[in-house]
Amino acid sequence: MQDENLFIKSCDRVMIFAVYLTAFFLPIAPAVIEVAFVLMLLPFLVKRVFIAFLKLRGLSGGKGFEFTKDIFLIVSGILKPVPGHLNKFIGLYILVVFISILSGQYFSVGLKGFVFKLLQGAYTFFIIQEVITNRRKFFLMILILVASSFVVASNGIYQYLVRSDFIRMFNVYDGRVTSTFKHSNDLGGYLVTIIPFLLGATISFFRGKKELKLGIKLDQLVSRIINSKWFRVFLVFLLLSAITIWGLTYSRGAWIALVGAYSFILFRKPKVFALFIVIVTLFGALFIPKLLKERITNVTNDGLLDSSSRFIYWKSALAIIKDKPVLGTGFNSYSLSAKNYDIIWKGYPHNIYLHIAAETGLLGLAAFLAFLFSVFKIGRAAVSDELFFFLQSGFLTGFIALAIHCFFDTGITSQQLDALLWIIASCIVLIPKLSAKDNFS
């Protein structure tokens, strides 16, 4: 029995290493996300098959209907995620997406997206819920997200100054910083999610009354880092750097998303909201002139707030939705299906909600919105631990900002932002569970 438990724990260790690998390389190297998912999924399957084998071995000698039923339940449970409130909403969305693929015209394309996009994201979420079982593992994840965002921010500042970044050798295009991302709008989508997290972490570690006292040597090092005043100073520096890069994306959708998210969160706190308005005003006074001077595309000719191109994109998507409103054209098929319609714009609609509705119909959109609302509802749950309260506020604000950003772009169709969505959702779901635990083991 001891050997069996050791094998299961070994599988968990590989899975959690892959989770940390994903969290760090998410904004830096998309190819690593694929490798990390394989490292995540294989031990997950091996572990589940091993547990099923142990259970089946314990059923030896049975017979009849009940025996067959037990076998079916054990085997079918191999892919079953750990229990959780979000599972039914994720499962519903997966079901609707799969039906849309069956009813669509591009089955192979849809199936590829279903396996390598949707299921990959969903099982990343499920595996995180399975292996991040205590505060020690969670705070290691926090540090890894901080380290990853530092790489992105420092790379972005270097890119702005030198006009080419030092990681992927991307040049500044149209006056806009992209850092490790292919497009500045994708960087903007990442930053509107990460900046609230960094702010929440900064406030949390400045105001947290408890020191993190973790067990083994590695965790003692992590503990010293987190409790160090220099780490807190570093967080402030990183937060200001990330905000600077957010401004230098000149992504109006990203600006609106973050301002909108904080307006929603702070609206009922007049004094804090007034301070926020002052900060936004100062930000606008600093970055809007730079945008008008340095960004040419869609600004010099059309004006700062002009969105006529977006309206064309959205109108084209609405034409597809009107034609197939229930189940859409089939998951992952937008760019192919758009060619069959007499519409002006046949590319992505720069609105993830219209994108989903076009591909999976209004049923798919409803299922996706149910998932988003459920994450939001969990994030709004009371968290008494001050350390976790500000972290949860940061994650939730970032999640809302990413959801708002989705009105102006289809960023989460990209591998990086899709993985970010599932990781942030995972953290929001984990915090109420972990904040209720007194121990760090």
GIMOTA-V483039 format. One line per field, one symbol per residue. ss: DSSP state (A for helix, B for strand, O for the rest). psi: psi as a letter, one per 20 degrees, with the letter a starting at -180 (. if undefined). A space follows every 50 residues. Layout:
ss=???
psi=???
//
This chain:
ss=OAAAAAAAAAAAAAAAAAAAAAAAAOOOOAAAAAAAAAAAAAAAAAAAAA AAAAAAAOOOOOOAAAAAAAAAAAAAAAAOOOOOOOAAAAAAAAAAAAAA AAAOOOAAAAAAAAAAAAAAAAAAAAAAAAAOOOAAAAAAAAAAAAAAAA AAAAAAAAAAAAOBOOOOOOBOBOOBOOOOOOOAAAAAAAAAAAAAAAAA AAAAAAAOOOOOOOOOAAAAAAAAAAAOAAAAAAAAAAAAAAAAAAAAOO OAAAAAAAAAAAAAAAOOOAAAAAAAAAAAAAAAAAAAAAAAAAOOOOOO OOOOOOOAAAAAAAAAAAAAAAAOOOOOOOOOOAAAAAAAOOOOOOOOOO OAAAAAAAAAAAAAAAAAAAAAAAAAAAAOOOOOOAAAAAAAAAAAAAAA AAAAAOOOOOAAAOAAAAAAAAAAAAAAAAAAAAAOOOOOO
psi=hghghhgghgghggghghghgghgigignhhhhgghhghggghggggghg hgggghhijpirraghghgggghggiigjprqqqhighhghgggggghhh ghirimgggghghggifghggghggghghhhnirhghghhgghghggghg ggghhgggghgijprigjkpqppkjppicjqhqhhggghghhhhghgggg gggghhipiqqoorfrgghhggghghiqhhhhggggggghghhghghihk ohghghggggghgghihjngghhghghgghgggghghghhghghpgpjgg hiqgjpkhgghgghhghhhgghhmhgjaippjjghghhijqmqgpjaqik ohghgghhhjrhgggggghhgghggggghiqpohohghghggggggghgg ghhghihirlhjiqgghghgghgghggghhghghhiphqj.
//
